[in-house]
Amino acid sequence: MSGQTPRFALNHMICPSLSVRELLDGAVDLGLDAVELRNDVQENSLLTLEQAREAGELARERGIRILTINALYPFNIWNDERAEQAESLARLAQACGAEALVLCPLVDADHGLNARDSQTHVIKSLEGLDPIFERHGIRGFIEPLGFPISSLRTKQAAIEAIKKTGLQHRFSVVHDTFHHRGADEQTYFPEATGLVHISGVEDKTISFTDMLDDHRILIGPNDHLGNVEQIRDLLNEGYTGYFSVEPFSSPVWDLEDPLKATGESIDYIRQELKR
């Protein structure tokens, strides 16, 4: 593998029942220095400026970077409501010291957008988001979702839209190992990637096109998404950012100690990368 050592972070989706303080303490215990906070983890969501300021102070005390607030949805349907949501989330990001907002596209079987329409919508949204993000000193990480009913499935399509706006300094993409396989995307774009989300799937009875968030667990020996290979390839191609652990399912959340299991998963990945 490359000489680059992977840097890991904790996404709050490892266990939504953890408080922000518990998530940050868990990162410290695991020897990690970065987390992603969310606005969709029930009572532990970051929703108010008071919560954001407190989270930022707790993070600074522990030497933890807050990489993102996850997420603005559906970012690619731009209207007054979306602009208000973006402004609110950008204020929260600035208040807690988050470096970026994750931007997720509409997932709906009836979205009715062809590839050209989809790009037009993304471009309109990026042009609307840019001045908001500039005011608050943050960036945007577009996360294509590989589900068949997603309105933006691939990183390539997102990157093409970013280039057309000339806003490469403001926007990057998220390489999600689950969605990379779900969309059957082959190419890596390390130079345009701001963050990587990692999670595993072990149920081999589920096709890649039928995978759902509920199938996403921690990465171990029975993973069949090729996470270790994806991580190795990204490192070899020059990616230097964080790999954020983001399982989405109750089998992880219901573990007696999800943080310990997360540490064991990270250790497994590290060992496999040395092979």
C-alpha positions as CSV (number, residue, x, y, z in Angstrom):
1,M,0.0,0.0,0.0
2,S,1.0,3.6,-0.1
3,G,3.0,5.1,2.8
4,Q,0.0,7.1,3.8
5,T,-1.6,6.1,7.1
6,P,-5.4,6.2,7.0
7,R,-7.0,8.7,9.4
8,F,-10.3,7.6,10.9
9,A,-13.2,9.6,12.3
10,L,-16.5,8.7,14.0
11,N,-19.8,9.6,12.3
12,H,-22.6,10.0,14.9
13,M,-24.5,7.3,13.0
14,I,-22.3,4.7,14.7
15,C,-24.8,4.9,17.6
16,P,-27.5,7.7,17.5
17,S,-28.3,7.1,21.2
18,L,-24.9,8.5,22.2
19,S,-24.9,12.1,23.3
20,V,-22.5,14.5,21.6
21,R,-20.3,14.4,24.7
22,E,-20.3,10.6,24.6
23,L,-19.4,10.5,21.0
24,L,-16.5,12.9,21.5
25,D,-15.3,11.0,24.5
26,G,-15.5,7.8,22.5
27,A,-13.3,9.3,19.8
28,V,-10.7,10.3,22.4
29,D,-10.8,6.8,23.9
30,L,-10.2,5.3,20.5
31,G,-7.3,7.6,19.8
32,L,-9.2,9.5,17.0
33,D,-9.2,13.2,16.5
34,A,-12.3,13.9,14.3
35,V,-16.1,13.3,14.3
36,E,-19.1,14.1,12.2
37,L,-22.2,15.4,13.9
38,R,-25.7,15.1,12.6
39,N,-29.1,16.7,12.5
40,D,-31.0,13.4,12.2
41,V,-30.1,11.4,15.4
42,Q,-33.3,12.1,17.4
43,E,-32.6,13.8,20.7
44,N,-28.9,13.9,20.1
45,S,-29.3,16.0,16.9
46,L,-27.5,19.3,16.5
47,L,-30.5,21.7,16.0
48,T,-29.9,24.9,17.9
49,L,-27.1,27.4,18.1
50,E,-26.8,26.7,21.9
51,Q,-26.3,23.0,21.2
52,A,-23.8,23.9,18.5
53,R,-21.8,26.2,20.7
54,E,-21.7,23.6,23.4
55,A,-20.6,20.9,21.0
56,G,-17.8,23.1,19.7
57,E,-16.5,23.9,23.2
58,L,-16.6,20.2,24.1
59,A,-14.7,19.3,20.9
60,R,-12.1,22.0,21.5
61,E,-11.5,20.8,25.0
62,R,-10.7,17.3,23.7
63,G,-8.7,18.4,20.7
64,I,-11.3,16.9,18.3
65,R,-12.1,18.3,14.8
66,I,-15.7,18.5,13.8
67,L,-15.5,17.6,10.1
68,T,-19.1,18.1,9.1
69,I,-22.7,18.4,10.1
70,N,-24.6,15.7,8.2
71,A,-26.8,16.6,6.2
72,L,-28.7,19.1,4.1
73,Y,-31.4,17.1,2.3
74,P,-32.5,17.2,-0.5
75,F,-29.8,19.7,-1.4
76,N,-30.5,19.5,-5.2
77,I,-34.0,20.7,-5.0
78,W,-33.3,24.4,-4.6
79,N,-36.1,26.7,-3.4
80,D,-36.8,29.1,-0.6
81,E,-37.2,26.3,1.9
82,R,-33.9,24.8,1.0
83,A,-32.1,28.1,1.2
84,E,-33.5,28.7,4.7
85,Q,-32.4,25.2,5.7
86,A,-29.0,25.8,4.3
87,E,-28.7,29.1,6.2
88,S,-29.7,27.5,9.4
89,L,-27.3,24.6,9.1
90,A,-24.5,26.9,8.0
91,R,-25.0,28.9,11.2
92,L,-24.8,25.7,13.2
93,A,-21.7,24.7,11.5
94,Q,-20.0,28.0,12.1
95,A,-21.1,27.9,15.8
96,C,-19.6,24.5,16.5
97,G,-16.6,24.9,14.3
98,A,-17.7,22.3,11.7
99,E,-15.6,22.5,8.5
100,A,-18.4,21.5,6.1
101,L,-21.9,20.4,5.5
102,V,-22.7,17.1,3.8
103,L,-25.1,17.6,0.9
104,C,-27.4,14.6,0.1
105,P,-29.6,14.4,-3.1
106,L,-33.2,13.6,-3.4
107,V,-34.0,9.8,-3.2
108,D,-37.5,9.3,-4.7
109,A,-38.7,6.8,-7.2
110,D,-40.8,9.6,-8.8
111,H,-38.0,12.2,-9.1
112,G,-38.4,12.1,-12.9
113,L,-35.0,13.7,-13.6
114,N,-32.8,12.5,-16.5
115,A,-29.1,13.0,-16.4
116,R,-29.3,16.5,-17.9
117,D,-32.0,17.7,-15.6
118,S,-30.2,16.3,-12.6
119,Q,-27.0,18.2,-13.5
120,T,-29.1,21.4,-14.0
121,H,-30.6,21.0,-10.5
122,V,-27.2,20.4,-8.9
123,I,-25.7,23.4,-10.6
124,K,-28.6,25.7,-9.5
125,S,-28.2,24.4,-5.9
126,L,-24.4,24.9,-5.8
127,E,-24.8,28.5,-7.1
128,G,-27.4,29.1,-4.4
129,L,-25.3,27.5,-1.6
130,D,-22.0,29.2,-2.5
131,P,-22.8,32.7,-1.0
132,I,-24.3,31.1,2.1
133,F,-21.3,29.0,2.7
134,E,-18.9,31.8,2.0
135,R,-20.6,34.0,4.7
136,H,-20.1,31.3,7.3
137,G,-16.7,30.1,6.2
138,I,-17.6,26.5,5.5
139,R,-17.5,24.1,2.5
140,G,-19.9,21.6,1.0
141,F,-19.4,17.9,0.6
142,I,-21.7,16.4,-2.0
143,E,-22.6,12.8,-1.2
144,P,-24.0,11.0,-4.3
145,L,-26.4,8.2,-3.1
146,G,-26.1,5.0,-5.2
147,F,-29.6,3.8,-4.7
148,P,-31.4,3.1,-8.0
149,I,-34.1,5.7,-7.1
150,S,-31.5,8.4,-6.3
151,S,-31.5,11.6,-8.3
152,L,-27.7,11.8,-8.1
153,R,-26.0,8.4,-8.0
154,T,-22.4,9.0,-9.0
155,K,-19.4,11.1,-8.0
156,Q,-18.6,11.7,-11.6
157,A,-21.9,13.4,-12.2
158,A,-21.4,15.6,-9.1
159,I,-17.9,16.5,-10.1
160,E,-18.9,17.5,-13.6
161,A,-21.5,19.9,-12.0
162,I,-19.0,21.3,-9.6
163,K,-16.6,22.0,-12.5
164,K,-19.3,23.7,-14.6
165,T,-19.8,26.2,-11.7
166,G,-16.1,26.8,-11.2
167,L,-16.6,26.2,-7.5
168,Q,-14.0,23.6,-6.9
169,H,-12.7,25.6,-3.9
170,R,-16.1,25.4,-2.2
171,F,-17.4,21.9,-3.0
172,S,-16.0,18.4,-3.0
173,V,-17.5,15.0,-3.1
174,V,-17.9,12.2,-0.5
175,H,-16.8,8.8,-1.5
176,D,-19.1,6.5,0.4
177,T,-17.9,2.9,0.1
178,F,-21.5,1.6,0.3
179,H,-22.8,3.9,-2.4
180,H,-19.7,3.5,-4.6
181,R,-20.7,-0.2,-4.9
182,G,-24.4,0.4,-5.1
183,A,-23.9,2.8,-8.1
184,D,-21.4,0.4,-9.6
185,E,-19.0,3.3,-10.0
186,Q,-15.5,2.2,-10.9
187,T,-13.5,5.4,-10.8
188,Y,-11.9,7.1,-7.8
189,F,-11.6,10.9,-7.7
190,P,-9.1,11.5,-4.8
191,E,-8.3,15.0,-5.9
192,A,-12.0,16.0,-5.7
193,T,-12.8,14.0,-2.5
194,G,-13.3,15.8,0.7
195,L,-14.3,12.9,2.9
196,V,-14.8,9.1,2.8
197,H,-17.7,7.3,4.5
198,I,-17.1,3.6,5.3
199,S,-19.5,0.8,6.3
200,G,-19.7,-2.8,5.5
201,V,-22.4,-5.3,4.2
202,E,-22.2,-9.0,5.0
203,D,-25.5,-10.3,3.8
204,K,-24.5,-11.9,0.5
205,T,-28.2,-12.6,-0.4
206,I,-28.7,-8.9,-1.1
207,S,-27.6,-7.6,-4.5
208,F,-25.7,-4.4,-4.6
209,T,-28.7,-2.7,-6.3
210,D,-31.0,-3.8,-3.5
211,M,-28.8,-2.8,-0.6
212,L,-30.4,-0.4,2.0
213,D,-29.1,1.6,4.9
214,D,-30.4,-1.1,7.2
215,H,-27.8,-3.5,5.8
216,R,-24.8,-1.2,6.7
217,I,-22.7,-2.5,9.6
218,L,-19.1,-2.2,10.8
219,I,-16.4,-3.6,8.5
220,G,-15.1,-7.0,9.3
221,P,-13.7,-10.2,7.6
222,N,-17.1,-11.0,6.0
223,D,-17.6,-7.6,4.3
224,H,-18.4,-8.0,0.6
225,L,-18.3,-4.4,-0.4
226,G,-14.5,-4.5,-0.8
227,N,-14.0,-1.8,1.8
228,V,-10.3,-2.6,2.4
229,E,-9.7,-2.6,-1.3
230,Q,-11.4,0.8,-1.7
231,I,-9.5,2.3,1.1
232,R,-6.2,1.0,-0.2
233,D,-7.0,2.2,-3.7
234,L,-7.9,5.7,-2.4
235,L,-4.7,5.9,-0.4
236,N,-2.6,4.7,-3.3
237,E,-4.2,7.3,-5.6
238,G,-3.4,10.1,-3.2
239,Y,-6.4,10.6,-0.9
240,T,-5.2,12.1,2.4
241,G,-8.4,12.9,4.2
242,Y,-10.5,11.1,6.8
243,F,-12.3,7.8,6.6
244,S,-15.4,8.3,8.7
245,V,-17.1,5.2,10.1
246,E,-20.8,5.3,9.3
247,P,-22.9,2.2,9.9
248,F,-26.6,2.7,9.7
249,S,-28.2,-0.3,11.3
250,S,-29.6,-1.4,14.7
251,P,-27.3,-4.5,14.8
252,V,-24.5,-2.1,15.5
253,W,-26.5,0.4,17.6
254,D,-27.8,-2.5,19.8
255,L,-24.4,-3.9,20.6
256,E,-23.4,-3.8,24.3
257,D,-20.5,-1.5,23.4
258,P,-20.7,0.0,19.9
259,L,-17.6,2.2,20.5
260,K,-15.5,-0.8,21.4
261,A,-16.8,-2.7,18.3
262,T,-15.9,0.3,16.2
263,G,-12.4,0.3,17.5
264,E,-12.1,-3.4,16.7
265,S,-13.3,-2.7,13.2
266,I,-10.8,0.0,12.7
267,D,-8.0,-2.3,14.0
268,Y,-9.1,-4.9,11.5
269,I,-8.9,-2.5,8.6
270,R,-5.5,-1.3,9.7
271,Q,-4.2,-4.9,9.9
272,E,-5.6,-5.8,6.5
273,L,-4.0,-2.7,4.9
274,K,-0.6,-4.0,6.1
275,R,-1.0,-7.2,4.1
